[in-house]
Structures are given as C-alpha cells and as structure tokens.
Amino acid sequence: MPNKLLLEVVTPSRVVISEEVDLATAPGEDGEFGVMANHAPLLASLKIGEMRITNDGQTIRMAVSGGFCEVSNNKMTVLAEAAERSDEIDVDRALKAKERAEKRLQEAAAGQAAIDEARAMAALHRALVRLKVAQHS
C-alpha cells in the first residue's frame, strides 16, 4: 500500500506487532527518531523507552527494553529484548518492580548493600517506562 510502512516488532518470545502503519517512532540510543514510508535505510540501537505507532489517526504505545532497529525497503524491523503494548502491561507488576529497584538503590546509597547500580537503574527505568506507557491503554 502506498505511503505505508511495514512495521514488525519482534522479541525472543513473540511477534508483538506486524502491520502496515503511517509512522513509527522509537527510542534510539542517540535520541528518538521517526520512520515513515520511503525512509532512507537505517540501522540503530535502541534504549529503554516508548515506541509510538500511528496508523489511520490512531496511536498505539509500546514499552521497549532496548534492542535494534533496521529500516529498509519500506519495512521497519525492531528486534527488542522485551516489548509490550500499553494494554498488555501489568501495572501491579511494574509498580512492584519500581519499588524493588528504588529500595535497592536506597540500600546501596546508604552503604547497606553492594549491588550493581547500573542494573538497578535500568530496572527502575524499565518500570517507569512501563508505567508511563500503561497510562495510555
């Protein structure tokens, strides 16, 4: 179909979405970027963040946890470590993950625990993105 882009978001466990869309934005390591039909070829690494997919005036939001994006020949393929549409996010689970990460960071700051701070910060960031995206379901 003219002026459409085939978007596929794939994780190790499933295909999250595979459909033609008008616009897809993704959280690139170097900043957010958008892709429409006839975009130049692109290969980008993704960070934890929110994807937005627009099609026929409707917007779908998705939380992604890093990965890679390739754009070529009117097709955008996202290979993500994890990806969830806003209506799939378990808010209680995300809240618990946020609380666990905050507690671990507080314990580390107080010298009560030796943790991998970067890993705890990433867990907190994932939980916050999931909660933000879930608000749009």
C-alpha positions, 0 to 999 in steps of 0.5 A: 500500500502506498505511503505505508510502512511495514512495521514488525516488532519482534522479541525472543518470545513473540511477534508483538506487532506486524502491520502496515502503519503511517509512522513509527517512532522509537527510542534510539540510543542517540535520541528518538527518531521517526520512520515513515514510508520511503525512509532512507535505510537505517540501522540503530540501537535502541534504549529503554523507552516508548515506541509510538505507532500511528496508523489511520489517526490512531496511536498505539504505545509500546514499552521497549527494553532496548534492542535494534532497529533496521529500516529498509525497503519500506519495512521497519524491523525492531528486534527488542529484548522485551516489548509490550503494548500499553494494554498488555502491561501489568501495572501491579507488576511494574509498580512492584518492580519500581519499588524493588529497584528504588529500595535497592538503590536506597540500600546501596546509597546508604552503604547497606548493600553492594549491588550493581547500580547500573542494573538497578537503574535500568530496572527502575527505568524499565518500570517507569517506562512501563508505567508511563506507557500503561497510562495510555491503554 
